[in-house]
Amino acid sequence: MTHLLEVKRLSARYYTPGGVVRAVDSISYSLDQGETLGLVGESGCGKSASALCLLRLLPDPPGRIVGGEILFDGRDLLQLSDREMRKVRWSEIAMVFQDPLASLNPVLTIGFQIQEVLRLHEGMTYRQSRDRARELLGLVGIPDPERRLDQYSHEYSGGMRQRAMIAMALACKPRLLIADEPTTALDVTLQAQIVDLVKELQQKLGMAVIWISHDLGVIARLAQRVMVMYAGAIVEEADVRALYHTPGHPYTRGLLRATPHAGAGRERLASIPGQPPDLIEALPGCPFAPRCEHTVQRCRQEVPVLEPVGPAHRVSCWQKDGLAGGAG
């Protein structure tokens, strides 16, 4: 079966005055139509950089994609011209960013910004685009959409701004929606509303979703499959149930222990000791070794390979055979 998205050995670097940052380090994964993939990890692990690569929006300079393939519906996006790639953005792959206030233009109305996408990519007239923009605002649950079209981003609440960004992303009915930590700045109630909204819209439109987050609780509600990143690389990939019940990588286990869950009472959350590695300095061995309680000599000398440990479950760890079980 042909995947909607297939990423092969994708690598990206940031060229800074301090050295070359290995932002994305030879990652490979696939995504099918209608599927939701959760992408998790600490800040700086490469989640957002890998997503920006899919749209070829990695800021250049200092960023640059240095290797790999991004096959979307059989086409390698890295081989498209800039003009061809502009047609892919919004119409086939759309992205919702973490901070809608920074993403929306403060001097243009919300309606104008949604209509601009529709006119550029769908060739709609002013009236057609306004009618569609009003329909989209209603679709994402914004009340009185006709009036709201003529308002500016500062007149929207935080939750409504994020809904407006989702409306804009859905304007051209993309086949893939990338959501880069879209609920981080919202309170718990609004987070739940946005997650439920995306799930509902996905079922209506049949699109695939990549949901990026550091919050495993949000991912558990939304994704069918989860990919864990550390130091620019994938360290574990599994369906959501397997990942939460039988995590195979010490880093994943640490993330789960640090996640609050129902029934935990006043139990203190565990933290992962140490700091994420400096991605400029290429150390031998597993990048998680300095923070891992299970490290042996081989971990410090050889980089582990992402290998199957069960059906649709891959782990990159030399000690994976001795770590079977729950999150502890």
Legacy VTK file of the C-alpha trace (Angstrom):
# vtk DataFile Version 3.0
C-alpha trace
ASCII
DATASET POLYDATA
POINTS 328 float
0.000 0.000 0.000
1.236 3.482 -0.869
1.519 5.826 2.108
0.227 9.388 1.938
3.526 10.582 3.429
6.816 8.723 3.537
9.897 10.362 5.023
13.211 8.644 4.303
16.500 9.451 6.093
15.599 13.134 6.435
18.388 15.311 7.870
18.526 19.049 8.525
21.164 21.352 10.003
21.349 24.849 11.464
24.585 26.596 10.512
25.328 28.968 13.403
28.398 30.990 14.463
28.894 28.461 17.258
28.876 25.448 14.962
26.577 23.139 13.000
23.445 22.051 14.900
22.128 18.594 13.986
18.461 19.589 14.181
17.071 16.525 12.374
19.242 13.434 12.165
18.304 10.867 9.501
14.689 10.178 10.493
12.339 7.853 8.601
8.599 7.294 9.085
5.317 7.072 7.175
1.742 8.303 7.535
-1.455 7.021 5.955
-4.545 8.912 4.836
-6.838 9.672 7.792
-4.241 8.655 10.398
-3.097 10.783 13.344
0.575 10.598 14.286
1.698 12.093 17.598
5.215 13.544 17.672
6.577 14.043 21.198
9.763 15.052 22.978
11.394 17.841 24.970
11.936 21.337 23.578
14.826 21.351 21.109
14.553 17.671 20.185
13.761 18.407 16.524
9.965 18.083 16.479
9.188 21.469 14.973
12.233 21.462 12.691
11.182 18.139 11.191
7.673 19.513 10.569
9.001 22.675 8.919
11.069 20.459 6.627
7.867 18.854 5.312
6.724 22.238 4.029
10.243 23.382 3.160
9.814 26.265 5.577
12.971 25.704 7.607
14.424 29.227 7.892
17.359 29.525 5.484
19.704 30.821 6.729
20.591 29.321 9.143
18.658 26.110 8.423
19.118 23.726 5.544
17.811 20.286 4.594
20.953 18.278 3.855
19.638 14.837 2.934
16.760 12.436 2.534
13.420 12.254 0.756
9.929 13.544 1.602
7.470 11.583 -0.507
3.954 13.025 -0.454
1.514 11.022 -2.537
4.525 9.633 -4.398
6.176 13.003 -5.159
9.471 13.969 -3.547
8.772 17.438 -2.163
12.493 18.157 -1.993
12.677 17.930 -5.785
9.862 20.410 -6.488
10.561 23.962 -7.626
9.704 26.831 -5.274
6.642 27.609 -7.387
5.443 23.999 -7.264
6.022 23.896 -3.521
3.936 27.035 -2.963
0.998 25.181 -4.552
1.442 22.307 -2.083
1.343 24.572 0.993
-2.192 25.211 2.273
-3.852 23.338 -0.593
-2.371 19.895 0.187
-0.399 20.320 3.422
-1.350 22.978 5.976
0.152 23.869 9.347
-1.182 25.359 12.581
1.491 26.985 14.731
1.850 27.236 18.494
1.252 30.987 18.838
-1.708 32.217 16.750
-1.147 35.825 17.818
2.283 35.755 16.172
0.968 33.878 13.119
-1.969 36.196 12.373
-1.352 39.629 10.839
-2.575 42.207 13.409
-3.396 44.885 10.810
-5.581 42.674 8.603
-8.991 41.308 9.514
-9.387 37.587 10.162
-11.738 37.381 7.196
-9.242 39.001 4.830
-6.504 36.551 5.861
-8.692 33.480 5.306
-10.053 34.896 2.042
-6.532 35.579 0.786
-5.694 31.878 1.085
-8.861 30.960 -0.807
-8.287 33.495 -3.579
-4.647 32.532 -4.093
-5.059 28.748 -3.979
-8.672 28.181 -5.034
-9.129 31.086 -7.461
-12.294 32.264 -5.713
-13.905 35.643 -6.202
-14.290 38.055 -3.292
-17.887 36.952 -2.641
-17.089 33.249 -2.949
-14.118 33.560 -0.610
-16.102 35.559 1.962
-18.920 33.019 1.972
-16.413 30.196 2.386
-14.522 32.054 5.142
-17.778 32.579 7.044
-18.570 28.884 6.635
-15.119 27.926 7.949
-15.416 30.104 11.057
-18.745 28.446 11.777
-17.207 25.020 11.184
-14.570 25.585 13.889
-17.167 26.805 16.377
-16.712 30.589 16.293
-20.086 32.243 17.077
-21.580 34.953 14.846
-19.035 34.279 12.057
-20.357 37.047 9.759
-19.451 39.715 12.319
-16.222 37.999 13.349
-14.913 38.073 9.771
-14.415 41.825 10.042
-12.593 41.741 13.369
-8.844 41.720 14.023
-6.829 39.127 15.927
-6.610 41.283 19.074
-10.419 41.200 19.263
-10.383 37.397 19.526
-9.686 35.405 22.691
-6.743 32.991 22.721
-8.972 30.001 22.011
-10.800 31.813 19.224
-7.510 32.855 17.602
-6.412 29.235 17.522
-9.766 28.233 16.029
-9.310 30.933 13.379
-5.870 29.519 12.540
-7.401 26.054 12.187
-10.094 27.521 9.915
-7.387 29.084 7.747
-5.453 25.806 7.634
-8.582 23.922 6.538
-9.582 26.502 3.917
-8.330 24.468 0.958
-9.264 21.061 2.419
-5.672 19.799 2.811
-4.934 16.105 2.909
-2.431 16.605 5.745
-2.707 18.961 8.721
0.391 19.602 10.853
-0.408 20.995 14.311
2.697 22.297 16.088
1.825 22.444 19.805
-1.389 24.381 19.068
-2.765 24.062 22.624
0.360 24.898 24.659
-0.652 28.503 25.417
-4.260 27.590 26.292
-5.812 26.542 29.591
-6.862 22.926 30.149
-10.505 23.492 29.167
-9.574 25.193 25.897
-6.963 22.523 25.186
-9.646 19.848 25.405
-11.955 21.841 23.136
-9.280 22.258 20.445
-8.336 18.566 20.590
-11.983 17.527 20.271
-12.438 20.006 17.417
-9.510 18.584 15.432
-10.753 15.012 15.990
-14.228 15.980 14.776
-12.914 17.827 11.723
-10.589 14.959 10.869
-13.516 12.543 10.836
-15.542 14.907 8.627
-12.746 15.681 6.161
-10.732 12.425 6.240
-7.402 14.237 6.488
-4.223 12.925 8.082
-2.827 14.786 11.110
0.644 15.164 12.616
0.188 16.532 16.151
3.378 17.833 17.749
3.466 18.133 21.532
5.518 17.653 24.667
2.282 16.617 26.441
1.745 12.866 26.338
-1.694 13.329 27.891
-2.904 15.278 24.848
-1.310 12.764 22.476
-3.100 9.874 24.218
-6.479 11.435 23.412
-5.742 12.168 19.782
-3.197 9.879 18.102
-3.301 6.315 16.838
0.481 6.153 16.623
3.243 7.967 18.515
6.809 8.848 17.570
9.266 9.952 20.280
12.185 12.190 19.291
15.386 12.908 21.190
18.421 14.869 19.982
17.051 15.146 16.438
16.431 11.399 16.051
13.526 9.001 16.508
14.127 6.820 19.578
10.765 5.032 19.682
7.703 4.550 17.494
4.603 2.526 18.387
0.826 2.524 18.368
-0.498 4.597 21.235
-1.527 1.670 23.449
1.814 -0.133 23.156
3.773 3.042 23.823
1.867 3.863 27.012
1.710 0.312 28.378
5.036 -1.166 27.245
7.466 1.694 26.501
10.740 0.314 25.223
13.098 3.300 25.516
14.318 4.770 28.841
13.569 8.267 27.561
9.955 7.364 26.786
9.625 5.819 30.245
10.978 9.036 31.737
8.474 11.153 29.808
5.611 8.953 30.981
6.734 9.137 34.626
6.795 12.935 34.287
3.212 13.055 32.936
0.337 13.570 35.419
-2.469 11.030 35.062
-5.849 10.323 36.596
-5.723 8.459 39.895
-2.186 9.568 40.716
-3.403 11.566 43.737
-0.583 13.516 45.352
2.080 11.263 43.911
5.148 13.313 43.011
6.048 13.391 39.337
9.512 12.145 38.430
11.901 14.256 36.381
14.508 13.101 33.884
17.948 13.898 35.331
20.513 15.923 33.420
20.138 18.166 30.395
19.447 17.500 26.696
22.672 17.098 24.711
24.437 19.855 22.809
23.507 19.081 19.198
26.639 20.850 17.942
28.959 18.382 19.616
28.741 14.961 17.968
29.333 12.486 20.782
29.905 8.770 20.172
27.212 6.362 21.280
23.613 6.914 22.320
22.784 10.620 22.874
20.616 9.693 25.884
23.399 7.716 27.592
24.547 10.556 29.929
21.001 10.790 31.387
20.093 7.098 31.382
20.144 4.892 34.491
20.560 1.764 32.350
23.714 2.848 30.493
26.393 0.237 29.819
29.719 0.640 28.041
28.271 -0.165 24.620
25.767 2.726 24.991
28.674 5.199 25.198
30.486 3.738 22.188
27.852 2.823 19.558
24.736 4.617 18.310
21.774 2.220 18.679
19.684 1.299 15.651
15.905 1.783 15.495
14.752 -1.847 15.447
11.417 -3.700 15.754
10.493 -5.016 19.216
6.916 -5.949 18.357
4.172 -5.358 15.778
4.576 -1.770 14.481
6.818 -0.984 17.479
10.418 0.211 16.979
12.953 1.192 19.629
16.492 2.600 19.431
18.205 1.236 22.563
20.895 -1.361 23.259
19.143 -2.276 26.535
15.627 -2.601 25.120
15.394 -6.358 25.775
15.849 -5.773 29.487
13.380 -2.895 29.759
10.108 -4.657 28.982
7.166 -3.528 31.078
5.269 -0.396 31.957
6.411 3.116 32.555
7.368 2.365 36.111
LINES 1 329
328 0 1 2 3 4 5 6 7 8 9 10 11 12 13 14 15 16 17 18 19 20 21 22 23 24 25 26 27 28 29 30 31 32 33 34 35 36 37 38 39 40 41 42 43 44 45 46 47 48 49 50 51 52 53 54 55 56 57 58 59 60 61 62 63 64 65 66 67 68 69 70 71 72 73 74 75 76 77 78 79 80 81 82 83 84 85 86 87 88 89 90 91 92 93 94 95 96 97 98 99 100 101 102 103 104 105 106 107 108 109 110 111 112 113 114 115 116 117 118 119 120 121 122 123 124 125 126 127 128 129 130 131 132 133 134 135 136 137 138 139 140 141 142 143 144 145 146 147 148 149 150 151 152 153 154 155 156 157 158 159 160 161 162 163 164 165 166 167 168 169 170 171 172 173 174 175 176 177 178 179 180 181 182 183 184 185 186 187 188 189 190 191 192 193 194 195 196 197 198 199 200 201 202 203 204 205 206 207 208 209 210 211 212 213 214 215 216 217 218 219 220 221 222 223 224 225 226 227 228 229 230 231 232 233 234 235 236 237 238 239 240 241 242 243 244 245 246 247 248 249 250 251 252 253 254 255 256 257 258 259 260 261 262 263 264 265 266 267 268 269 270 271 272 273 274 275 276 277 278 279 280 281 282 283 284 285 286 287 288 289 290 291 292 293 294 295 296 297 298 299 300 301 302 303 304 305 306 307 308 309 310 311 312 313 314 315 316 317 318 319 320 321 322 323 324 325 326 327
